[in-house]
Amino acid sequence: MANYSKISATEDSRMELHDKLALTGAEVSLNTLPAGSSVPFVHSHKNNEEIYVILAGKGKAVIDGETVVLADGDWIRISPAAKRQFFASEDAAISFACIQVKEHSLKGYTQDDAVMY
């Protein structure tokens, strides 16, 4: 068995990578909202923080009632309890990746966890 998993992302509007990559410590999704559309629900989490990276386009997130403008290259971390919803701008789609991990679970960083050969 290989020590890695590889897939190619498709043009789907949403792709969860948990099963596709056999992830064991994080959930990752790729998302695209067409111009003028939004995630159709407000949500929060019980345990997991979310880290979003805007891959292309522009839009906004409404987080606990506060509007945060988002554009290509932006990164944002959202605490589990925060209520959030994402929107594409009226004139452009937005594509983003969402990385979901258990809040306060990071015990070491790259240099602490790496084994040099």
MOMOQUI-V330333 format. One record per residue. RES is the residue in one small letter. SS is DSSP state (@ for helix, = for strand, . for the rest). Layout:
RES;SS  RES;SS
This chain:
m;.  a;.  n;.  y;.  s;.  k;.  i;.  s;.  a;.  t;.  e;.  d;.  s;.  r;=  m;=  e;=  l;.  h;@  d;@  k;@  l;@  a;.  l;.  t;.  g;.  a;.  e;=  v;=  s;=  l;=  n;=  t;=  l;=  p;.  a;.  g;.  s;.  s;=  v;.  p;.  f;.  v;.  h;=  s;.  h;.  k;.  n;.  n;=  e;=  e;=  i;=  y;=  v;=  i;=  l;=  a;=  g;=  k;=  g;=  k;=  a;=  v;=  i;=  d;.  g;.  e;=  t;=  v;=  v;=  l;=  a;=  d;.  g;.  d;.  w;=  i;=  r;=  i;=  s;.  p;.  a;.  a;.  k;.  r;=  q;=  f;=  f;=  a;=  s;.  e;.  d;.  a;.  a;.  i;=  s;=  f;=  a;=  c;=  i;=  q;=  v;=  k;=  e;.  h;.  s;.  l;.  k;.  g;.  y;.  t;@  q;@  d;@  d;@  a;.  v;.  m;.  y;.
